[in-house]
Amino acid sequence: MSLPFAQVASRWIASRLGLHNLFFGATRYPRSATARLPAGYYYIGPDAIPEMSSQFGKDQSRYPVSAPASGGIATSPADLAKWSRALFTGRLLAPKQQRELERLVSTKTGRPIKKTTRADPAGFGLGVSQSTAPGLGTVWAYLASTFGFRTLLTYVPRSGTAIAIDANSLPQQDHLPQFGTSVHQTLHRAGVS
């Protein structure tokens, strides 16, 4: 029996992890979610995505998405951090799925690697990435964007720190990954991460 995505996500993710600010909607969110939703904008040149040029500089927060799993989720950074920690600690997926998620390919060589190192510092898995930096150790990350919104999730296995950063714009020059690194470095210097 096949269940709708919203039901599966609610039952297997939101309820299981205690996520209280997670909403699903392919075309519409509940009023309680839209009342708190910030405006989101594209700030990229019209040649970048010609099909979307009429939307550049306009609020995308009420723009209907085509599928709930592709931008149809609205949530809080706190719930994203809980989800990120659960995902990267193996509490969300079955062991076989977890291994598939974390199977890495080096961005330096294009070959499979077990984990990143200082000599081979960046790898990409099934939608997630792993990096290793001197002094900071190993970090898992996931970067997503949809209709004027972006999210960066990072998880630091050494300390168990989960960081969720949301942005309500999609600029021509995206510096969200560098900002995430800066946040991690700041937390590390403060002894938190």
C-alpha positions as CSV (number, residue, x, y, z in Angstrom):
1,M,0.0,0.0,0.0
2,S,1.3,3.4,-1.0
3,L,0.8,6.4,1.3
4,P,1.0,10.1,0.4
5,F,4.3,11.7,1.1
6,A,2.8,14.0,3.8
7,Q,1.5,11.0,5.8
8,V,4.7,9.1,5.6
9,A,6.8,12.2,6.6
10,S,4.4,13.0,9.4
11,R,4.4,9.4,10.8
12,W,8.0,8.4,10.2
13,I,9.8,11.7,10.7
14,A,7.8,14.4,12.5
15,S,6.1,12.3,15.1
16,R,9.1,10.0,15.6
17,L,11.5,12.9,16.2
18,G,9.2,15.3,18.0
19,L,9.2,17.9,15.3
20,H,6.4,20.3,16.1
21,N,6.9,23.0,13.5
22,L,6.9,20.8,10.4
23,F,4.3,21.4,7.7
24,F,3.7,19.8,4.3
25,G,1.9,21.2,1.3
26,A,2.3,20.7,-2.4
27,T,0.1,23.8,-3.1
28,R,-0.9,25.2,0.2
29,Y,0.3,25.3,3.9
30,P,-2.0,25.6,6.9
31,R,-2.8,29.2,7.8
32,S,-0.8,28.7,11.1
33,A,2.3,28.1,8.9
34,T,1.8,30.8,6.3
35,A,1.3,33.4,9.0
36,R,4.9,32.8,10.2
37,L,6.5,32.2,6.7
38,P,9.0,34.9,5.7
39,A,9.0,36.3,2.2
40,G,11.5,34.6,-0.1
41,Y,13.2,36.1,-3.2
42,Y,15.2,35.3,-6.3
43,Y,18.0,37.8,-6.8
44,I,19.7,36.3,-9.9
45,G,20.0,37.6,-13.4
46,P,17.0,36.9,-15.8
47,D,19.3,34.8,-18.1
48,A,20.1,32.3,-15.3
49,I,16.6,30.7,-15.4
50,P,14.6,32.3,-18.2
51,E,11.5,30.4,-17.3
52,M,11.4,32.0,-13.9
53,S,12.4,35.6,-15.0
54,S,8.9,36.9,-14.2
55,Q,9.4,35.9,-10.6
56,F,12.7,37.6,-10.0
57,G,12.5,40.1,-7.2
58,K,9.0,39.0,-6.2
59,D,7.9,37.2,-3.0
60,Q,8.0,33.4,-3.6
61,S,6.6,32.3,-0.2
62,R,3.1,31.6,-1.5
63,Y,4.3,30.1,-4.8
64,P,2.8,26.6,-5.2
65,V,5.4,23.8,-5.6
66,S,4.8,20.7,-7.7
67,A,5.6,18.0,-5.2
68,P,5.7,18.1,-1.4
69,A,9.1,16.4,-1.3
70,S,10.5,19.0,-3.5
71,G,10.1,22.2,-1.6
72,G,6.7,21.5,-0.1
73,I,8.0,21.4,3.5
74,A,8.1,24.4,5.8
75,T,9.7,24.1,9.2
76,S,11.8,25.9,11.8
77,P,15.6,25.9,12.1
78,A,15.2,24.1,15.5
79,D,13.3,21.2,13.9
80,L,15.8,21.1,11.0
81,A,18.7,20.8,13.5
82,K,16.8,17.9,15.2
83,W,16.3,16.2,11.8
84,S,19.9,16.7,10.8
85,R,21.2,15.2,14.0
86,A,18.9,12.2,13.7
87,L,19.8,11.7,10.0
88,F,23.6,11.8,10.6
89,T,23.5,9.7,13.8
90,G,21.6,6.8,12.1
91,R,18.4,7.3,14.0
92,L,16.3,8.0,10.9
93,L,17.2,5.5,8.2
94,A,17.6,1.7,8.2
95,P,21.3,0.6,8.3
96,K,21.5,-0.2,4.6
97,Q,19.9,3.1,3.6
98,Q,22.3,4.9,6.0
99,R,25.3,3.3,4.3
100,E,24.0,4.3,0.9
101,L,23.5,7.9,2.1
102,E,27.0,8.1,3.4
103,R,28.8,6.3,0.6
104,L,31.2,9.0,-0.6
105,V,32.9,9.9,-3.8
106,S,35.9,12.2,-3.6
107,T,35.4,15.6,-5.2
108,K,39.2,15.6,-5.8
109,T,39.6,12.3,-7.6
110,G,36.0,11.2,-8.5
111,R,36.7,7.9,-6.8
112,P,34.9,6.2,-3.9
113,I,36.3,6.9,-0.5
114,K,35.4,5.6,3.0
115,K,35.7,9.1,4.6
116,T,37.3,12.4,3.9
117,T,40.8,13.3,5.2
118,R,43.1,16.3,5.2
119,A,44.7,15.0,2.0
120,D,41.3,14.3,0.4
121,P,39.0,16.9,2.2
122,A,35.7,16.8,0.3
123,G,33.3,14.0,-0.6
124,F,29.8,13.8,-1.9
125,G,27.3,11.1,-0.9
126,L,23.6,10.6,-1.7
127,G,22.6,14.3,-1.6
128,V,24.9,15.0,1.4
129,S,28.5,16.0,1.6
130,Q,31.3,15.4,4.0
131,S,34.4,17.6,4.5
132,T,37.4,17.5,6.8
133,A,39.2,20.7,7.7
134,P,42.4,21.2,9.9
135,G,41.4,22.0,13.4
136,L,37.7,21.5,12.8
137,G,37.5,17.8,12.0
138,T,34.9,16.1,9.9
139,V,31.5,17.7,9.1
140,W,28.5,16.4,7.3
141,A,26.4,18.9,5.3
142,Y,23.2,19.2,3.2
143,L,22.4,22.2,1.1
144,A,19.0,22.7,-0.4
145,S,17.1,25.5,-2.2
146,T,13.7,26.1,-3.6
147,F,11.7,29.1,-4.9
148,G,13.7,31.9,-3.1
149,F,14.6,29.9,0.0
150,R,17.8,28.1,0.9
151,T,18.8,25.8,3.8
152,L,22.2,24.6,5.0
153,L,22.4,21.8,7.5
154,T,25.6,20.7,9.1
155,Y,26.4,18.0,11.6
156,V,29.7,17.7,13.5
157,P,30.1,14.1,14.6
158,R,32.9,14.8,17.1
159,S,30.7,17.1,19.3
160,G,27.2,16.1,18.1
161,T,26.5,19.7,17.1
162,A,23.8,20.3,14.5
163,I,23.6,23.7,12.8
164,A,20.6,24.8,10.7
165,I,20.8,28.0,8.7
166,D,17.9,29.2,6.6
167,A,18.0,32.1,4.1
168,N,15.0,33.7,2.4
169,S,16.8,34.7,-0.8
170,L,18.6,33.1,-3.7
171,P,21.3,35.5,-4.9
172,Q,23.5,35.3,-7.9
173,Q,26.5,34.7,-5.7
174,D,25.6,32.1,-3.0
175,H,27.8,32.4,0.1
176,L,25.7,30.2,2.4
177,P,28.3,27.4,2.5
178,Q,31.1,29.9,3.5
179,F,28.7,31.4,6.1
180,G,28.1,27.9,7.5
181,T,31.8,27.3,7.8
182,S,32.2,30.6,9.6
183,V,29.5,29.7,12.1
184,H,31.1,26.3,12.7
185,Q,34.5,28.0,13.2
186,T,33.1,30.5,15.7
187,L,31.4,27.7,17.7
188,H,34.6,25.6,17.6
189,R,36.7,28.6,18.9
190,A,34.1,29.0,21.7
191,G,34.4,25.4,22.6
192,V,30.9,24.5,21.6
193,S,31.6,22.4,18.5
